[in-house]
Amino acid sequence: MKQFLTLLAVAALSASTASAACGKKVTDEGNLKSFDAEKKTLVVEKADGKSATLTLTPDSKGGDTAATLVGKKVKVVSEHGKIDSVAAGAAS
């Protein structure tokens, strides 16, 4: 019985870990409305008028330049609200 419960617990933990990393990437393009260096968050105002608040991580590419991009067009790729990359967008 102990072995069965142990196997059941391991299977449940494995399933929850696998579903957390779904790998769905979201690309937000628009103007960088604001950047909060303390909280490491930025707000992207998209063309449809909606805003996306996203969080930088230590692995975020381009995060060190986010402060210089405020008010400019940006392209942000994220997963579950955590930023993978931030880059200057094409000027219009």
C-alpha positions, -999 to 999 in steps of 0.1 A, spaced: 0 0 0 29 24 8 44 18 -26 11 25 -43 7 58 -25 43 68 -32 38 60 -69 6 80 -69 22 110 -53 51 109 -78 27 106 -107 7 136 -95 37 158 -90 51 149 -124 18 157 -141 15 191 -124 51 200 -133 46 191 -169 15 212 -173 32 243 -158 56 245 -187 32 245 -216 56 265 -237 30 289 -251 48 321 -261 29 354 -264 42 383 -284 30 418 -274 39 447 -297 31 483 -290 44 513 -270 63 508 -238 41 528 -215 61 524 -183 89 505 -166 93 499 -129 129 490 -121 122 481 -85 94 457 -93 110 447 -126 77 451 -145 68 469 -177 35 479 -193 31 476 -230 2 495 -246 -10 475 -276 -26 488 -308 -60 476 -296 -58 500 -266 -53 471 -241 -23 471 -218 -1 441 -208 18 441 -176 48 418 -177 77 409 -154 114 407 -162 133 377 -150 171 372 -147 169 352 -180 151 380 -199 170 391 -230 171 429 -235 159 436 -200 189 458 -192 177 482 -220 140 484 -209 144 517 -192 157 534 -224 127 521 -244 99 539 -224 77 558 -249 90 538 -278 77 509 -299 87 475 -285 82 438 -291 80 417 -260 79 379 -261 67 363 -228 53 331 -213 28 333 -185 36 370 -179 73 363 -175 94 381 -202 117 360 -225 129 390 -246 124 428 -250 134 445 -282 129 479 -299 100 476 -324 100 489 -359 93 526 -361 61 536 -379 
